[in-house]
Amino acid sequence: MSTVLVSTAFLPAHGVPTAPAVDTGPATFTDGQALNLLLALAPWTLAAAFVLSVLLPFAVKPLLRRWGVIDIPSDRSSHSRPVLRGMGLAVAIALILTYGLSLGFGLIPVDRSLALSVLAMTAASAALGWAEDYRGVSIGVRLGMQALVGALGTAAMIVALGIPAWWWPVGVLATVAYVNIANFMDGINGISGLHGGVVGLFYAWAGAANGMPWMVCAGLALAGAFLGFLPWNLGRGTVFLGDVGSYVLGGAIAAIAIGAFLSGVYVEYLLSPLLVYLADTAVTLVLRIRRGEVWYTPHRQHVYQRLTDVGLSHVQSATVVTTATACVSLISLYGLRAAGTGSVLAGVAVVLVIVLYLVSPVLLDRARSTARSLRP
């Protein structure tokens, strides 16, 4: 219990973090205080979720075989043979169980209503994804249920925080958008596991910097659960997350971001680790519509997919996406704390990283073509 006491030492009884004696900029805690809070909670959340996510597939995999939850290759697929999908069920259980226990055992002493809303939105997103994996759900029903999850979850947060209701449509839209973005981007081995890891860790730091244990635990549980899936998914990729995995990834991220935004966390903390996914999806969608294609049909035109088409392996492509995400997040964090010229330069650097990512398949293809032409 000593770890729990350390983790809550910075929080007064009414739940508002104690302001430090020095100016911390767009944060509540100093870096030292934030790191202390982060490290105090990590063994109970990051490590627990990781271990559960590594071990649960041993129990889930036979069930997926028995239920016949198989992913058949399609035009959008980056694999060529049937593969077990739905292993995101193990990831979802690890995430939900860890976060639920964090709440139940007192690691989240304040803002418990927010934590419950995040937990409920995460669980509901996972349930919808599992229904799609197991039986199939029409597009209309999926969108309607995603909107319902966002509507109820955001409404609960607004009531808990006592803030104006005009943010409610934003929460609904954010939930539907990011659940589908996470689903669109889950097309190669390792990409979702790495994305969940990076976003979860960055959100955990944002929560620690702002004195919000509920956000720290949510971020660490998210990171641990998705990083724990990587040993099962990398290399040969014998199992896939399926919709249950991509839905719980998008739903959890959206829920954490909505709760943090409504609580006053700077939007730079929340959007920066999502910008690469947002840019990839938005640009691909716009280009398909401009070409007169049916935008919602299966395809292989995302940047991460085109990187594999020009020669990168799944792991290499996922690493490119994750590296760009980490760079944008760290640059944004610097820009958030910088002033004047430093902030402007950080903004320019973020744009450059995203543009470089978007054109990376073209650059790589040209580089390889040049290298081939120079061979004797």
Beta strands, then each sheet from edge to edge (+ up, - down):
strand 1: 70-71
strand 2: 83-84
sheet 1: 1+ 2-
end
